[in-house]
């Protein structure tokens, strides 16, 4: 639940409690001078008891959403309709023919009607909550109860993602899909980089602003700048981002591993682009043969180096003389480093058969 929503709900609970108390006092006051005269303190206790009972029920059902309520209401309507059909059956005439006492038959019909409405209503609500949108489409052809904005989840971007050159390609490939949101303080941070005295930082900032401008012009992408943040100016940007994600019920997109871990601890949904890239890296198995273009020398004098399409570096022993050519190599070992996968390989030299 959002922090601001919790505060508002608590205020409403307090107001409801006072309304219930004053209502109980008013009811008791209205009985003054009558045979049913009731002390005011009883009305106060009754109001408090009723309010606390309703607040307890409301708190116990805090996981029950508006979508669930609409489904339950629809299921209740179906259950009541089925109960009405069952009560339209000519059971009363059948009971009258079996039971001589018409009063007994009428009583049984009343009990039968009450039970059918209660049971069918209950079953309708439960079955509706258990059912998916395809079940509703089967009941009412051409109409579906679908979740709104399923593909329009709010995605909160931090500065590391905005500066990442992979962002436009990931959006175009639909890996990142939803309503993009950038907090005002993140945009200011990128602007400061674009105005930096450091040339490399300035270029990165300008490129990021250019990327945002291209996204803004793309009519298929919804990009919004969140300007209604009320966070403390002294708070760290990471704290502000987690708070913004909680308030806006958004998924945080980042490449900062520490920020991602901190957000997950606070139950914020996170997509770490580096983790996505790591998961998409092809797995190189020791002993696997690879076609590799050798492009430069390695640390050792005899080594040649090539790269896979994902950027993984392959170090080939005794490949220095073959730089500038494409060779078939065999992976002999591999290790995961902070910069990616590092594979050591040997030139594939098939034995000549006599």
QUIVENHU-V796172 format. One record per backbone hydrogen bond with DSSP energy under -0.5 kcal/mol. NH is the residue of the N-H (numbers start at 1). CO is the residue of the C=O. Records with the same first field share a line. If there is no record, write none. Layout:
NH = CO + CO
//
This chain:
6 = 2
7 = 3
8 = 4
9 = 5
10 = 6
11 = 7
12 = 8
13 = 9
14 = 10
15 = 11
16 = 12
17 = 13
18 = 14
19 = 15
20 = 16
21 = 17
22 = 18
23 = 19
24 = 20
25 = 21
26 = 22
27 = 23
28 = 24
29 = 25
30 = 26
31 = 27 + 28
32 = 29
34 = 31
37 = 34
38 = 28
42 = 39
43 = 39
44 = 40
45 = 41
46 = 42
47 = 43
48 = 44
49 = 45
50 = 46
51 = 47
52 = 48
53 = 49
54 = 50
55 = 51
56 = 52
57 = 53
58 = 54
59 = 55
60 = 56
61 = 57
62 = 59
64 = 61
65 = 63
69 = 65
70 = 66
71 = 67
72 = 68
73 = 69
74 = 70
75 = 71
76 = 72
77 = 73
78 = 74
79 = 75
80 = 76
81 = 77
82 = 78
83 = 79
84 = 80
85 = 81
86 = 82
87 = 83
88 = 84 + 85
89 = 86
91 = 89
92 = 89
94 = 90
95 = 91
96 = 92
97 = 93
98 = 94
99 = 95
100 = 98
102 = 100
105 = 101
106 = 102
107 = 103
108 = 104
109 = 105
110 = 106
111 = 107
112 = 108
113 = 109
114 = 110
115 = 111
116 = 112
117 = 113
118 = 114
119 = 115
120 = 116
121 = 117
122 = 118
123 = 119
124 = 120
125 = 121
126 = 122
127 = 123
128 = 124
129 = 125
130 = 126
131 = 127
135 = 132
136 = 132
137 = 133
138 = 134
139 = 135
140 = 136
141 = 139
143 = 140
146 = 144
150 = 147
152 = 149
155 = 179
156 = 154 + 251
157 = 155 + 181
158 = 253
161 = 158
162 = 158
163 = 159
164 = 161
167 = 164
170 = 166
171 = 167
172 = 168
173 = 169
174 = 171
175 = 170
176 = 170
177 = 175
179 = 153
180 = 178 + 222
181 = 155
182 = 224
184 = 226
186 = 183
187 = 183
188 = 184
189 = 185
190 = 186
191 = 187
192 = 188
193 = 189
194 = 190
195 = 191
196 = 193
202 = 198
203 = 199
204 = 200
205 = 201
206 = 202
207 = 203
208 = 204
209 = 205
210 = 206
211 = 207
212 = 208
213 = 209
214 = 210
215 = 211
216 = 212
217 = 213
218 = 214
219 = 217
221 = 218
223 = 221
224 = 180
226 = 182 + 224
227 = 225
235 = 232
240 = 236
241 = 237
242 = 238
243 = 239
244 = 240
245 = 241
246 = 242
247 = 243
248 = 244
249 = 246
250 = 245
251 = 154
252 = 269
253 = 156
254 = 252 + 271
257 = 255
260 = 256
261 = 257
262 = 258
263 = 259
264 = 260
265 = 261
266 = 262
267 = 264
268 = 263
271 = 252
273 = 254 + 271
276 = 272
277 = 273
278 = 274
279 = 275
280 = 276
281 = 277 + 278
284 = 282
285 = 283
287 = 331
288 = 285
290 = 329
292 = 290 + 327
294 = 292 + 325
295 = 293 + 305
296 = 305
298 = 300 + 303
303 = 300
304 = 316
305 = 296
306 = 314
307 = 293
308 = 312
311 = 308
313 = 341
314 = 306
315 = 313 + 343
316 = 304 + 314
317 = 315 + 345
319 = 302 + 316
320 = 302
322 = 319
323 = 320
324 = 294
325 = 322
327 = 292 + 325
329 = 290 + 327
330 = 346
331 = 288
332 = 344
333 = 344
335 = 342
337 = 335 + 340
340 = 337
342 = 335
343 = 313
344 = 333
345 = 315
346 = 330
347 = 317
348 = 328
349 = 347
350 = 348
353 = 351
//
